[in-house]
Amino acid sequence: MADEKKLNNDFTGDDDIITLTTADGEEIDFIEIAGIALKSGFYAILQPVELLDGMEDDEALVFRVKHGNNGEDKFEIELDDEIIDAVFDEYNRLLDQADSDN
């Protein structure tokens, strides 16, 4: 899948589970890896608890987070490769910054 990226295996954050429902009603649990703010919006890097077809255990998906009318966040899979790359670049930059601060 074009929207999967490899994760830095050194990530050691708290695991938050987010359950998303597909268009056909299937519920999929994800671990929230990170939230990333860019000029183009706010994004979440999510990794499925159970691997999806074609995914490896060190891959994750990028979702654009939007606020729904009922106050809940809506997660929409990001398909734009440039945005996906920018999200992971920022994620890796933040990890490097955290490592250098320690």
C-alpha positions in Angstrom: 0.0 0.0 0.0 1.3 3.5 -0.9 0.2 4.9 2.5 2.3 2.5 4.7 5.6 3.6 6.1 8.2 1.9 8.2 8.4 3.0 11.9 11.4 3.7 13.9 11.7 0.7 16.2 13.1 2.9 19.0 9.7 4.5 19.6 8.7 4.0 23.3 5.5 5.9 23.9 2.2 5.0 25.6 0.0 2.8 23.5 -3.5 4.3 23.0 -6.0 2.1 21.2 -8.3 3.7 18.6 -11.1 1.7 17.1 -12.1 2.8 13.6 -15.0 1.5 11.6 -14.6 0.8 7.8 -17.3 1.7 5.3 -18.6 -1.8 5.4 -19.0 -1.7 9.2 -15.8 -3.7 10.2 -14.1 -2.4 13.3 -10.3 -2.3 13.3 -8.2 -1.5 16.4 -5.2 0.7 16.0 -2.3 1.7 18.3 -1.8 5.5 18.1 1.9 6.0 17.5 1.9 9.8 17.2 0.0 12.9 16.4 1.7 15.2 14.0 0.7 18.8 13.2 1.6 20.2 9.8 0.5 23.4 8.0 -1.9 21.3 6.0 -3.6 19.9 9.1 -3.3 17.4 11.9 -2.4 13.8 11.3 -2.3 10.6 13.3 0.2 7.7 12.7 -1.7 4.6 13.5 -0.6 0.9 13.5 -3.2 -1.8 13.3 -3.2 -4.1 16.4 -3.6 -7.1 14.0 -1.7 -6.7 10.8 -3.7 -5.9 7.7 -3.2 -7.9 4.5 0.1 -6.9 2.9 1.5 -5.0 6.0 4.6 -5.8 8.0 4.8 -5.4 11.7 6.9 -2.2 11.4 4.6 -0.4 9.1 1.9 2.2 9.9 -0.8 4.2 8.2 -1.3 8.0 8.2 -4.8 9.4 8.9 -5.9 13.0 8.6 -7.8 14.0 11.8 -10.8 16.2 11.4 -13.3 17.4 14.0 -16.8 15.9 13.3 -20.1 17.8 13.9 -20.7 15.8 17.1 -17.4 16.9 18.6 -15.6 13.6 18.0 -12.5 13.3 15.8 -12.9 11.8 12.4 -10.0 9.8 10.9 -9.6 9.7 7.1 -6.9 7.7 5.5 -4.3 9.9 3.8 -3.5 8.9 0.3 -1.3 11.8 -0.8 2.3 10.5 -0.8 3.8 14.0 -0.3 1.7 14.5 2.8 2.5 11.0 4.1 6.2 11.6 3.6 6.0 15.0 5.3 4.2 13.4 8.3 6.9 10.7 8.7 9.7 13.3 8.2 8.2 15.3 11.0 7.8 12.2 13.2 11.4 11.2 12.6 12.6 14.8 13.3 10.7 14.9 16.6 12.2 11.5 17.6 15.7 12.7 16.7 15.1 15.9 18.7 13.9 13.9 21.7 16.9 11.7 21.5 19.3 14.6 21.4 17.5 16.2 24.4 18.2 13.1 26.5 
